[in-house]
Amino acid sequence: MNNLEEVEIQIKMAKEMIALRDSYFQLSKNKHFKDVIEKAYFKEEAARLVMAKSANLDAESMGRIDNMIMGVGALANFFEMVVRRGNEMEQALEDHESTREEILAEELQEA
């Protein structure tokens, strides 16, 4: 694989990550997403699970609740990562496209 092919792959990957971030932004504007995920899951379900930890439950049930709490956090972290990586890839895309142009210019000069 030559440098141009590597840069093309990096450009493709950056565009995919940017598209994923943009899809998340679109999704997060949706009323149903706000109702189900942001309100019911991230707030209400998270609060219910924390309150359930104060109940007198056996170790297995407590473990299940802990796993469910971690699931809420994991989804929130995933969404944050999608946004962060999309933002990073936006800058990287500019750099990769500039590198591609330099490689193509060099190839033209050599030809």
Backbone as a printed PyTorch tensor [residue, N CA C, xyz], in Angstrom:
tensor([[[  0.8490,  -1.1700,   0.0000],
         [  0.0000,   0.0000,   0.0000],
         [  0.9020,   1.2430,   0.0000]],

        [[  0.6220,   2.1580,  -0.9120],
         [  1.4440,   3.3670,  -0.9770],
         [  0.8420,   4.4760,  -0.1080]],

        [[  1.5670,   5.5780,  -0.0140],
         [  1.1310,   6.6860,   0.8410],
         [ -0.2340,   7.2390,   0.4360]],

        [[ -0.4750,   7.3410,  -0.8580],
         [ -1.7490,   7.8780,  -1.3250],
         [ -2.9000,   6.9800,  -0.8790]],

        [[ -2.7250,   5.6770,  -0.9900],
         [ -3.7770,   4.7430,  -0.5630],
         [ -4.0360,   4.8550,   0.9370]],

        [[ -2.9630,   4.9970,   1.7130],
         [ -3.1130,   5.1480,   3.1570],
         [ -3.8900,   6.4200,   3.4970]],

        [[ -3.5610,   7.5130,   2.8090],
         [ -4.2490,   8.7740,   3.0510],
         [ -5.7120,   8.6710,   2.6360]],

        [[ -5.9890,   7.9980,   1.5290],
         [ -7.3670,   7.8130,   1.0850],
         [ -8.1780,   7.0380,   2.1300]],

        [[ -7.5610,   6.0360,   2.7380],
         [ -8.2310,   5.2580,   3.7870],
         [ -8.5000,   6.1500,   4.9970]],

        [[ -7.5260,   6.9680,   5.3740],
         [ -7.7030,   7.8800,   6.5070],
         [ -8.8180,   8.8860,   6.2270]],

        [[ -8.8930,   9.3740,   5.0140],
         [ -9.9600,  10.3070,   4.6280],
         [-11.3190,   9.6160,   4.7400]],

        [[-11.3980,   8.3990,   4.2340],
         [-12.6550,   7.6420,   4.2980],
         [-13.0760,   7.4130,   5.7460]],

        [[-12.1480,   7.0330,   6.5910],
         [-12.4610,   6.7810,   7.9950],
         [-12.8870,   8.0750,   8.7040]],

        [[-12.2170,   9.1680,   8.3990],
         [-12.5710,  10.4620,   9.0070],
         [-13.9850,  10.8610,   8.5930]],

        [[-14.2960,  10.6990,   7.3180],
         [-15.6360,  11.0510,   6.8450],
         [-16.7120,  10.1920,   7.5020]],

        [[-16.4090,   8.9230,   7.7150],
         [-17.3720,   8.0360,   8.3750],
         [-17.6200,   8.4710,   9.8200]],

        [[-16.5600,   8.8560,  10.5170],
         [-16.7100,   9.2890,  11.9120],
         [-17.4640,  10.6120,  11.9940]],

        [[-17.1910,  11.5130,  11.0630],
         [-17.9150,  12.7910,  11.0030],
         [-19.3970,  12.5320,  10.7190]],

        [[-19.6740,  11.6150,   9.8060],
         [-21.0690,  11.2810,   9.4770],
         [-21.7800,  10.6670,  10.6880]],

        [[-21.0650,   9.8290,  11.4490],
         [-21.6550,   9.2340,  12.6450],
         [-21.9850,  10.3230,  13.6660]],

        [[-21.0600,  11.2630,  13.8510],
         [-21.3130,  12.3810,  14.7660],
         [-22.5300,  13.1810,  14.3120]],

        [[-22.5840,  13.4790,  13.0220],
         [-23.7100,  14.2500,  12.4890],
         [-25.0280,  13.4960,  12.6410]],

        [[-24.9810,  12.1820,  12.4820],
         [-26.1800,  11.3620,  12.6860],
         [-26.6290,  11.4350,  14.1420]],

        [[-25.6640,  11.3870,  15.0500],
         [-26.0180,  11.5210,  16.4700],
         [-26.6720,  12.8780,  16.7360]],

        [[-26.1100,  13.9480,  16.1620],
         [-26.7030,  15.2800,  16.3510],
         [-28.1460,  15.3050,  15.8510]],

        [[-28.3860,  14.7070,  14.6760],
         [-29.7500,  14.6500,  14.1420],
         [-30.6580,  13.8470,  15.0720]],

        [[-30.1570,  12.7070,  15.5040],
         [-30.9270,  11.8440,  16.3960],
         [-31.2490,  12.5660,  17.6990]],

        [[-30.2880,  13.2890,  18.2520],
         [-30.4880,  13.9360,  19.5480],
         [-31.4850,  15.0960,  19.4780]],

        [[-31.7950,  15.5690,  18.2780],
         [-32.7990,  16.6270,  18.1170],
         [-34.2240,  16.0570,  18.0640]],

        [[-34.3140,  14.7670,  17.8560],
         [-35.6070,  14.1060,  17.7070],
         [-36.3560,  14.0610,  19.0460]],

        [[-37.6190,  14.4450,  19.0370],
         [-38.4230,  14.4720,  20.2650],
         [-38.4970,  13.0950,  20.9170]],

        [[-38.6270,  12.0610,  20.1360],
         [-38.7410,  10.7140,  20.6880],
         [-37.4300,  10.2940,  21.3570]],

        [[-36.3110,  10.6520,  20.7520],
         [-35.0060,  10.3660,  21.3610],
         [-34.9020,  11.0920,  22.7030]],

        [[-35.2970,  12.3640,  22.7160],
         [-35.2400,  13.1440,  23.9530],
         [-36.1130,  12.5050,  25.0340]],

        [[-37.3260,  12.0900,  24.6590],
         [-38.2450,  11.4930,  25.6290],
         [-37.7380,  10.1460,  26.1470]],

        [[-37.3070,   9.2920,  25.2420],
         [-36.9370,   7.9290,  25.6250],
         [-35.5340,   7.8550,  26.2220]],

        [[-34.5590,   8.4120,  25.5390],
         [-33.1670,   8.2530,  25.9710],
         [-32.7740,   9.3090,  27.0020]],

        [[-32.9110,  10.5680,  26.6370],
         [-32.4250,  11.6200,  27.5300],
         [-33.2410,  11.7310,  28.8150]],

        [[-34.5650,  11.6860,  28.6900],
         [-35.4070,  11.8520,  29.8850],
         [-35.6080,  10.5240,  30.6150]],

        [[-36.2010,   9.5540,  29.9230],
         [-36.5840,   8.3110,  30.6040],
         [-35.3780,   7.4660,  31.0030]],

        [[-34.3840,   7.3540,  30.1390],
         [-33.2570,   6.4550,  30.4400],
         [-32.1740,   7.1480,  31.2530]],

        [[-31.6330,   8.2570,  30.7260],
         [-30.5190,   8.9130,  31.4070],
         [-30.9190,   9.5450,  32.7360]],

        [[-32.1410,   9.9790,  32.8760],
         [-32.5440,  10.6430,  34.1180],
         [-33.3890,   9.7310,  35.0020]],

        [[-34.5550,   9.3510,  34.4980],
         [-35.4960,   8.6120,  35.3410],
         [-35.0140,   7.2060,  35.6710]],

        [[-34.5660,   6.4760,  34.6760],
         [-34.0960,   5.1090,  34.9330],
         [-32.8360,   5.1210,  35.7890]],

        [[-31.9270,   6.0670,  35.5170],
         [-30.7120,   6.1710,  36.3260],
         [-31.0670,   6.4530,  37.7880]],

        [[-32.0060,   7.3640,  38.0240],
         [-32.4220,   7.6810,  39.3900],
         [-33.0960,   6.4730,  40.0460]],

        [[-33.9260,   5.7680,  39.2900],
         [-34.6080,   4.5820,  39.8360],
         [-33.5990,   3.5240,  40.2550]],

        [[-32.5830,   3.3260,  39.4180],
         [-31.5640,   2.3230,  39.7320],
         [-30.7590,   2.7050,  40.9680]],

        [[-30.4200,   3.9690,  41.0910],
         [-29.6810,   4.4160,  42.2720],
         [-30.5340,   4.2220,  43.5240]],

        [[-31.8110,   4.5540,  43.4300],
         [-32.7120,   4.3570,  44.5710],
         [-32.8440,   2.8660,  44.9110]],

        [[-32.8470,   2.0160,  43.9000],
         [-32.9700,   0.5750,  44.1350],
         [-31.7760,   0.0350,  44.9200]],

        [[-30.6350,   0.7110,  44.8120],
         [-29.4380,   0.2770,  45.5430],
         [-29.6370,   0.3770,  47.0530]],

        [[-30.5620,   1.2400,  47.4870],
         [-30.7890,   1.4010,  48.9280],
         [-31.7210,   0.3200,  49.4910]],

        [[-32.3230,  -0.4670,  48.6140],
         [-33.2130,  -1.5450,  49.0680],
         [-32.3940,  -2.7100,  49.6100]],

        [[-33.0400,  -3.5080,  50.4200],
         [-32.3890,  -4.6790,  51.0000],
         [-32.4950,  -5.8400,  50.0020]],

        [[-31.5130,  -5.9280,  49.1080],
         [-31.5270,  -6.9430,  48.0540],
         [-30.3570,  -7.8960,  48.2260]],

        [[-30.4970,  -9.0770,  47.6260],
         [-29.3940, -10.0300,  47.6800],
         [-28.2620,  -9.5780,  46.7580]],

        [[-27.1210, -10.1960,  46.8790],
         [-25.9200,  -9.7940,  46.1420],
         [-26.1220,  -9.8970,  44.6320]],

        [[-26.8260, -10.9070,  44.1920],
         [-27.0550, -11.0790,  42.7540],
         [-27.8910,  -9.9200,  42.1870]],

        [[-28.9280,  -9.5440,  42.8970],
         [-29.7680,  -8.4250,  42.4570],
         [-28.9870,  -7.1190,  42.4670]],

        [[-28.1770,  -6.9160,  43.5040],
         [-27.3470,  -5.7130,  43.5690],
         [-26.3610,  -5.6700,  42.4020]],

        [[-25.8110,  -6.8200,  42.0690],
         [-24.8850,  -6.9020,  40.9350],
         [-25.5760,  -6.5420,  39.6280]],

        [[-26.8170,  -7.0210,  39.4690],
         [-27.5900,  -6.6900,  38.2760],
         [-27.8570,  -5.1860,  38.1880]],

        [[-28.1920,  -4.5880,  39.3070],
         [-28.4410,  -3.1490,  39.3420],
         [-27.1580,  -2.3900,  39.0020]],

        [[-26.0400,  -2.8250,  39.5740],
         [-24.7550,  -2.1890,  39.2490],
         [-24.4660,  -2.2530,  37.7600]],

        [[-24.7190,  -3.4120,  37.1510],
         [-24.5020,  -3.5590,  35.7090],
         [-25.4060,  -2.6280,  34.9060]],

        [[-26.6390,  -2.4830,  35.3390],
         [-27.5720,  -1.6050,  34.6430],
         [-27.1480,  -0.1430,  34.7820]],

        [[-26.6530,   0.2370,  35.9520],
         [-26.1510,   1.5990,  36.1440],
         [-24.9520,   1.8360,  35.2300]],

        [[-24.0660,   0.8510,  35.1490],
         [-22.9050,   0.9850,  34.2590],
         [-23.3470,   1.0980,  32.8020]],

        [[-24.4390,   0.4320,  32.4500],
         [-24.9650,   0.5220,  31.0900],
         [-25.4120,   1.9340,  30.7400]],

        [[-26.0550,   2.6050,  31.6950],
         [-26.4710,   3.9910,  31.4660],
         [-25.2360,   4.8530,  31.2100]],

        [[-24.2300,   4.6950,  32.0490],
         [-22.9950,   5.4620,  31.8820],
         [-22.2680,   5.1230,  30.5970]],

        [[-22.2730,   3.8500,  30.2340],
         [-21.5830,   3.4270,  29.0110],
         [-22.2230,   4.0480,  27.7730]],

        [[-23.5460,   4.1050,  27.7390],
         [-24.2150,   4.7100,  26.5840],
         [-23.9180,   6.2060,  26.5160]],

        [[-23.9660,   6.8750,  27.6600],
         [-23.6420,   8.3090,  27.6920],
         [-22.2000,   8.5370,  27.2330]],

        [[-21.2880,   7.6970,  27.6930],
         [-19.8800,   7.8090,  27.2730],
         [-19.7220,   7.5620,  25.7750]],

        [[-20.4820,   6.6140,  25.2510],
         [-20.4100,   6.3390,  23.8190],
         [-20.8350,   7.5580,  23.0140]],

        [[-21.9440,   8.1750,  23.4030],
         [-22.4060,   9.3700,  22.7000],
         [-21.3610,  10.4870,  22.7690]],

        [[-20.7650,  10.6840,  23.9320],
         [-19.7280,  11.7020,  24.0870],
         [-18.5220,  11.3960,  23.1960]],

        [[-18.1400,  10.1150,  23.1210],
         [-17.0120,   9.7090,  22.2950],
         [-17.3030,   9.9500,  20.8160]],

        [[-18.5170,   9.6690,  20.3890],
         [-18.9000,   9.8890,  18.9910],
         [-18.7470,  11.3650,  18.6260]],

        [[-19.1950,  12.2350,  19.5120],
         [-19.0840,  13.6770,  19.2520],
         [-17.6190,  14.1080,  19.2660]],

        [[-16.8870,  13.6880,  20.2720],
         [-15.4690,  14.0700,  20.3890],
         [-14.6590,  13.5950,  19.1870]],

        [[-14.8140,  12.3210,  18.8330],
         [-14.0480,  11.7760,  17.6990],
         [-14.4680,  12.4260,  16.3810]],

        [[-15.7560,  12.7180,  16.2270],
         [-16.2090,  13.4080,  15.0220],
         [-15.5780,  14.7750,  14.9030]],

        [[-15.5060,  15.4840,  16.0230],
         [-14.8630,  16.7950,  16.0180],
         [-13.3780,  16.6860,  15.6930]],

        [[-12.7060,  15.7040,  16.2790],
         [-11.2850,  15.4910,  16.0020],
         [-11.0680,  15.1400,  14.5330]],

        [[-11.9390,  14.3010,  14.0020],
         [-11.7960,  13.8650,  12.6130],
         [-12.0690,  14.9910,  11.6260]],

        [[-12.8560,  15.9660,  12.0310],
         [-13.1050,  17.1140,  11.1610],
         [-11.7880,  17.8540,  10.8840]],

        [[-10.9940,  18.0520,  11.9280],
         [ -9.6870,  18.6920,  11.7470],
         [ -8.7350,  17.7620,  10.9970]],

        [[ -8.7460,  16.4990,  11.3670],
         [ -7.8580,  15.5330,  10.7170],
         [ -8.1780,  15.4210,   9.2290]],

        [[ -9.4590,  15.5180,   8.8730],
         [ -9.8530,  15.4240,   7.4710],
         [ -9.1790,  16.5200,   6.6550]],

        [[ -9.1650,  17.7160,   7.1800],
         [ -8.4930,  18.8200,   6.4770],
         [ -7.0150,  18.4890,   6.2670]],

        [[ -6.3830,  17.9740,   7.3070],
         [ -4.9640,  17.6080,   7.2180],
         [ -4.7420,  16.4950,   6.1940]],

        [[ -5.5920,  15.4770,   6.2170],
         [ -5.4490,  14.3530,   5.2830],
         [ -5.6770,  14.8030,   3.8410]],

        [[ -6.6610,  15.6600,   3.6400],
         [ -6.9230,  16.1400,   2.2800],
         [ -5.7630,  16.9920,   1.7820]],

        [[ -5.1660,  17.7580,   2.6550],
         [ -3.9970,  18.5500,   2.2890],
         [ -2.8250,  17.6340,   1.9260]],

        [[ -2.6340,  16.5930,   2.7180],
         [ -1.5700,  15.6210,   2.4390],
         [ -1.8060,  14.9370,   1.0990]],

        [[ -3.0550,  14.5740,   0.8300],
         [ -3.3860,  13.9360,  -0.4490],
         [ -3.0280,  14.8550,  -1.6150]],

        [[ -3.3640,  16.1290,  -1.4780],
         [ -3.0380,  17.0940,  -2.5370],
         [ -1.5250,  17.1980,  -2.7440]],

        [[ -0.7560,  17.1840,  -1.6620],
         [  0.7050,  17.2350,  -1.7610],
         [  1.2490,  16.0040,  -2.4820]],

        [[  0.7160,  14.8380,  -2.1330],
         [  1.1660,  13.5930,  -2.7720],
         [  0.8420,  13.6240,  -4.2580]],

        [[ -0.3610,  14.0390,  -4.5860],
         [ -0.7530,  14.1060,  -6.0000],
         [  0.1090,  15.1130,  -6.7620]],

        [[  0.4220,  16.2370,  -6.1400],
         [  1.2710,  17.2390,  -6.7850],
         [  2.6730,  16.6760,  -7.0230]],

        [[  3.1910,  15.9340,  -6.0570],
         [  4.5160,  15.3180,  -6.2040],
         [  4.5020,  14.3010,  -7.3390]],

        [[  3.4440,  13.5090,  -7.4230],
         [  3.3490,  12.4990,  -8.4810],
         [  3.2980,  13.1670,  -9.8580]],

        [[  2.6100,  14.2990,  -9.9600],
         [  2.5570,  15.0290, -11.2320],
         [  3.9300,  15.5630, -11.6200]],

        [[  4.6770,  16.0390, -10.6440],
         [  6.0060,  16.5780, -10.9160],
         [  6.9640,  15.4640, -11.3610]],

        [[  6.7850,  14.2700, -10.8080],
         [  7.6500,  13.1460, -11.1450],
         [  7.3300,  12.5850, -12.5240]],

        [[  6.1060,  12.7750, -12.9680],
         [  5.6740,  12.1780, -14.2410],
         [  6.1840,  12.9420, -15.4420]]])
